[in-house]
């Protein structure tokens, strides 16, 4: 009562006042609106597993599409545009029928590039030889086999048939129509820049006009972009054909797992990544119907662990390429995650495996008395000892 009386009278002590303030703050939390958005909360293990599986499926879909030469919605964000990194020998199309899109690297041999030099903007061939200045006044004669298109810039001899004594006048314009007669002859309609026009001009009286610097720069930019895209497509296809798949079926035996590793892995790190992708693509958290096959896969991983451990005893870590200790670390992490996903299934596999260890050890203890080989020992193998040590980390 004295507390409430003092509170009403405003005569609370310093300690009581602090406690009163704390009570007010705590009561305020009870009615406070939730401020944290749903996307900010900690994701459930099922949501994390689903996101990872979707990511791998998207990458695998892109990989398969690239192998088939399909690039819809592909931004090539994982492909470098650095030509210097591609040191592979160029081949002719007929030497490599599977080359992307039937496009040879030699297709650009005759293309001209634009470069800035001390003499200004110039055109150079593939050997770096200057073949002319950009924007340089030039009137090319029309190749008899060359057919101009509507919109092409030209200079035309105005009313050529009406001119006398070589007194001709050439004016700039653009092709507005192209006519092809039954006999194969071609004539053009031209709209001149000064507003006049002329119809039925014969090819010998029409010359293509050299493009302006801006037009050439634009075309060069477009050509380089197209060349870059083709190069990226080629690299993307090569990468798709050589990289490891992102989605795997669950191997049912240790031999099947080793076959997959032999086909797709080149290093110990690759082997660990392959096992991680098998787990991520078939996690029990994605579908409880995966429980049986993942339980079997758990036993396969235990046997893989023992095999790698025994290899360490015989041949050591294997250096940076094999990295057997790192493989054991990765296997332990995968075994731990699978045990978290389905502890009962993992526990059953461990119980069965421990029973096998016990029976094998008992047999070796019996055989050691009759064994004549002095190198024979009843001790479990290194792989067995290491997997038993890992047990404490899988079920901490």
C-alpha positions in Angstrom: 0.0 0.0 0.0 2.8 2.4 0.9 4.2 1.8 -2.7 1.0 2.7 -4.4 0.4 5.7 -2.0 3.9 7.0 -2.7 3.3 6.4 -6.4 0.1 8.5 -6.4 1.8 11.2 -4.4 4.8 11.2 -6.6 7.2 10.5 -3.7 8.7 7.2 -5.0 12.4 6.5 -4.2 14.9 6.4 -7.0 15.0 2.6 -7.1 11.2 2.3 -7.0 10.9 4.9 -9.8 13.3 2.9 -12.0 11.3 -0.3 -11.4 8.1 1.5 -12.2 9.5 2.8 -15.5 10.7 -0.7 -16.3 7.2 -2.1 -15.6 5.7 0.4 -18.0 8.1 -0.5 -20.7 7.4 -4.2 -20.4 3.6 -3.7 -20.5 4.1 -1.6 -23.6 5.8 -4.6 -25.4 2.7 -6.7 -24.8 0.6 -4.5 -27.1 3.3 -3.4 -29.5 2.6 -4.2 -33.1 4.9 -6.7 -34.7 7.5 -4.6 -36.7 9.5 -7.4 -38.3 8.4 -8.2 -41.8 7.9 -11.9 -42.7 10.9 -11.8 -45.0 13.1 -10.8 -42.2 12.4 -13.7 -39.9 14.7 -16.7 -39.7 13.8 -19.2 -42.5 12.8 -22.7 -41.6 15.1 -25.6 -42.6 12.4 -26.7 -45.1 12.4 -23.2 -46.7 16.2 -23.2 -46.9 16.3 -26.6 -48.5 13.6 -25.7 -51.0 15.5 -22.5 -52.0 18.7 -24.4 -52.5 17.0 -27.1 -54.6 15.3 -24.5 -56.8 18.6 -22.8 -57.3 20.3 -26.0 -58.4 17.4 -26.9 -60.7 17.6 -23.5 -62.4 21.3 -23.8 -62.9 20.8 -27.4 -64.3 18.1 -26.2 -66.6 20.4 -23.4 -67.9 23.3 -25.9 -68.3 21.2 -28.3 -70.4 19.8 -25.4 -72.5 23.3 -24.2 -73.3 24.4 -27.7 -74.3 21.5 -27.6 -76.8 22.4 -24.2 -78.1 19.4 -22.5 -76.4 20.0 -19.1 -74.8 16.6 -17.6 -74.1 16.7 -15.3 -71.1 20.4 -16.2 -70.5 22.3 -13.2 -69.3 25.7 -15.0 -69.4 26.5 -13.4 -66.0 28.9 -16.2 -65.2 30.8 -16.0 -68.5 33.9 -13.8 -68.9 34.2 -11.7 -72.0 38.0 -11.7 -71.8 39.2 -13.1 -75.1 42.7 -13.5 -73.6 41.5 -16.2 -71.3 40.5 -18.4 -74.3 43.8 -19.9 -75.5 42.3 -23.0 -77.1 43.3 -23.7 -80.7 40.8 -22.5 -83.3 39.3 -25.1 -85.5 37.5 -25.2 -88.7 33.8 -26.0 -88.7 34.3 -29.1 -90.8 36.8 -30.3 -88.2 34.4 -29.8 -85.4 30.8 -30.5 -86.4 29.5 -29.8 -82.9 30.8 -26.3 -82.7 28.2 -23.8 -81.5 25.6 -22.6 -84.1 27.8 -23.8 -87.0 29.9 -20.6 -86.5 33.6 -20.8 -87.0 36.1 -18.6 -85.2 37.5 -17.8 -88.6 34.4 -16.2 -89.8 35.6 -12.7 -88.7 38.9 -13.0 -90.6 37.9 -10.5 -93.3 36.1 -8.1 -91.0 37.4 -4.6 -90.6 37.7 -2.9 -87.2 37.8 0.7 -86.3 40.6 2.1 -84.2 41.9 5.4 -83.0 45.4 6.3 -84.1 47.6 9.4 -84.3 46.1 10.0 -87.8 42.5 9.9 -86.5 39.9 7.2 -86.8 40.9 4.5 -89.3 39.8 1.1 -90.5 42.1 -1.8 -90.1 42.0 -5.4 -91.2 42.5 -8.5 -89.0 46.3 -8.1 -89.3 46.2 -4.5 -88.1 46.9 -3.0 -91.5 45.2 0.4 -92.2 42.8 0.0 -95.1 41.4 3.6 -95.0 40.3 6.5 -92.9 36.8 6.6 -91.4 34.6 9.2 -93.1 37.1 9.6 -95.9 35.3 10.7 -99.1 34.8 7.7 -101.2 32.5 6.7 -104.0 32.5 3.0 -104.6 31.4 1.6 -107.9 28.5 -0.8 -107.5 29.3 -4.4 -107.9 27.1 -5.8 -110.7 26.1 -8.6 -108.4 25.5 -6.3 -105.4 21.9 -5.4 -104.8 21.1 -2.4 -102.8 18.3 -2.4 -100.2 15.6 0.1 -99.4 17.1 2.7 -97.2 20.7 2.4 -98.4 22.5 5.7 -98.7 23.6 6.3 -102.4 24.7 9.0 -104.8 22.9 8.8 -108.1 23.5 10.3 -111.5 20.5 12.6 -112.0 18.6 11.8 -115.2 21.7 10.2 -116.7 20.1 9.5 -120.1 19.4 13.1 -120.6 23.0 14.3 -120.0 25.3 15.2 -123.0 29.0 15.3 -123.5 29.8 13.7 -120.1 28.1 16.6 -118.2 26.7 14.6 -115.3 25.5 15.6 -111.9 25.6 13.3 -108.9 23.3 13.9 -105.9 23.0 12.1 -102.6 19.9 10.3 -101.5 18.4 7.0 -100.4 17.0 4.0 -102.2 13.2 4.1 -101.8 12.3 1.0 -103.9 14.1 -1.9 -105.6 12.7 -3.5 -108.8 13.8 -6.8 -110.2 12.6 -7.6 -113.8 11.9 -11.1 -115.1 15.2 -11.0 -117.1 17.0 -10.4 -113.8 17.8 -6.7 -114.4 17.5 -4.3 -111.4 16.4 -0.7 -111.2 16.1 1.7 -108.3 13.9 4.5 -107.2 15.8 7.2 -105.3 14.6 10.0 -103.0 17.2 12.8 -103.1 18.2 14.7 -100.1 17.1 18.0 -101.7 13.5 16.7 -101.9 13.5 15.6 -105.6 13.1 12.0 -106.6 13.9 9.8 -109.6 12.5 6.4 -110.6 13.9 3.5 -112.6 17.6 4.3 -112.2 19.9 1.6 -113.6 22.6 0.2 -111.4 25.5 1.7 -113.3 24.1 5.2 -112.3 23.9 4.4 -108.6 26.9 4.3 -106.2 26.9 3.4 -102.5 27.8 6.3 -100.3 30.5 5.9 -97.8 29.0 5.9 -94.3 29.6 8.8 -91.9 31.9 8.4 -88.9 28.9 8.1 -86.5 27.3 5.5 -88.7 30.5 3.5 -88.9 31.1 3.8 -85.1 27.5 2.6 -84.5 27.9 -0.4 -86.9 31.3 -1.2 -85.3 29.7 -1.1 -81.8 26.9 -3.4 -83.0 29.4 -5.7 -84.6 31.5 -5.9 -81.5 28.4 -6.6 -79.4 27.4 -9.3 -81.8 30.9 -10.8 -81.7 31.0 -10.6 -77.9 27.6 -12.4 -77.8 28.8 -15.2 -80.1 32.0 -15.6 -78.0 30.0 -15.8 -74.8 27.6 -18.3 -76.3 30.6 -20.4 -77.4 32.2 -20.3 -74.0 28.8 -21.0 -72.3 28.4 -24.1 -74.4 31.9 -25.3 -73.7 31.4 -24.7 -70.0 28.1 -26.5 -70.0 29.7 -29.5 -71.7 32.5 -29.8 -69.2 31.1 -28.6 -65.9 29.5 -30.9 -63.3 25.7 -31.3 -63.3 23.9 -29.5 -60.6 21.2 -32.1 -60.0 21.8 -35.8 -59.4 19.8 -38.9 -58.7 20.6 -40.7 -55.4 23.2 -43.6 -56.0 22.1 -46.8 -54.3 25.5 -48.3 -53.8 29.0 -47.2 -53.0 30.2 -48.4 -56.4 27.5 -46.3 -58.1 28.7 -43.2 -56.1 32.3 -43.9 -57.1 31.2 -44.2 -60.8 29.6 -40.8 -60.5 32.7 -39.3 -58.9 34.9 -40.9 -61.6 32.7 -39.4 -64.3 32.2 -35.9 -63.0 34.9 -35.1 -60.4 38.5 -34.2 -61.1 39.5 -33.3 -57.5 38.6 -34.1 -54.0 36.8 -30.8 -53.8 34.7 -31.9 -56.8 33.8 -35.1 -55.1 32.6 -33.3 -52.0 30.6 -30.9 -54.2 29.0 -33.7 -56.0 27.9 -35.4 -52.7 26.6 -32.1 -51.5 24.5 -31.6 -54.6 23.1 -35.2 -54.3 22.0 -34.3 -50.8 20.6 -30.9 -51.7 18.6 -32.2 -54.7 17.0 -35.1 -52.7 16.8 -33.8 -49.2 14.1 -35.3 -46.9 13.0 -31.7 -46.1 11.9 -31.4 -49.7 9.8 -34.5 -49.7 9.3 -37.0 -46.9 9.0 -39.7 -49.6 12.8 -39.3 -50.0 13.3 -40.8 -46.6 14.0 -44.4 -47.7 16.5 -43.6 -50.5 18.3 -41.0 -48.4 18.5 -43.5 -45.5 20.3 -45.8 -47.9 22.5 -43.0 -49.2 23.4 -42.2 -45.6 24.9 -45.7 -45.3 26.7 -45.2 -48.6 28.3 -42.1 -47.2 29.5 -43.9 -44.1 31.2 -46.5 -46.2 32.6 -43.7 -48.4 34.0 -42.1 -45.2 35.7 -45.3 -44.2 37.2 -45.8 -47.7 38.6 -42.3 -47.7 40.0 -42.7 -44.1 41.7 -46.0 -45.1 43.2 -44.2 -48.1 44.7 -41.6 -45.8 46.3 -44.5 -43.8 47.8 -45.9 -47.0 48.7 -42.9 -49.1 48.3 -39.8 -46.9 46.2 -36.7 -47.7 46.9 -36.7 -51.4 47.9 -33.1 -51.7 45.8 -30.2 -53.0 44.2 -32.3 -55.7 42.8 -35.1 -53.6 42.6 -33.4 -50.2 41.3 -36.4 -48.3 41.2 -34.7 -45.0 39.0 -32.0 -46.5 36.8 -34.7 -48.0 36.3 -36.2 -44.5 35.4 -32.7 -43.2 32.8 -32.3 -45.9 31.4 -35.8 -45.4 31.0 -35.1 -41.7 29.1 -31.9 -42.4 26.8 -33.7 -44.8 26.2 -36.6 -42.4 25.4 -34.0 -39.7 22.9 -32.2 -41.9 21.2 -35.4 -42.9 21.0 -36.5 -39.2 19.3 -33.2 -38.5 16.9 -33.8 -41.3 15.9 -37.3 -40.2 17.5 -38.2 -36.9 15.6 -41.5 -36.5 16.7 -42.7 -39.9 20.3 -41.6 -39.4 20.3 -43.3 -35.9 19.1 -46.5 -37.4 21.9 -46.5 -40.0 24.5 -45.8 -37.3 23.1 -48.6 -35.1 23.3 -51.1 -38.0 26.8 -49.9 -39.0 28.0 -50.1 -35.3 26.7 -53.7 -35.2 28.7 -54.5 -38.3 31.8 -53.0 -36.7 31.3 -55.1 -33.6 30.9 -58.3 -35.5 33.9 -57.6 -37.7 36.1 -56.7 -34.7 35.0 -59.8 -32.8 36.0 -62.0 -35.8 39.4 -60.3 -36.1 40.0 -60.9 -32.4 39.3 -64.6 -32.9 41.4 -64.8 -36.1 44.4 -63.0 -34.6 45.3 -66.1 -32.5 45.4 -68.3 -35.6 46.8 -65.8 -38.1 50.4 -66.5 -39.2 50.9 -63.2 -40.9 52.9 -61.0 -38.4 51.5 -57.9 -40.0 47.9 -58.9 -39.2 46.2 -56.9 -36.4 42.9 -57.0 -34.7 42.7 -53.3 -34.6 40.0 -51.6 -36.7 41.1 -49.8 -39.8 42.0 -46.1 -39.8 38.8 -45.3 -41.6 36.7 -47.2 -39.0 38.4 -45.3 -36.2 37.9 -42.0 -37.9 34.2 -42.6 -38.6 33.7 -43.6 -34.9 35.3 -40.3 -33.9 33.0 -38.4 -36.3 30.0 -40.0 -34.6 30.4 -37.5 -31.7 30.3 -34.6 -34.1 27.2 -35.9 -36.1 25.2 -36.4 -32.9 26.8 -33.8 -30.5 
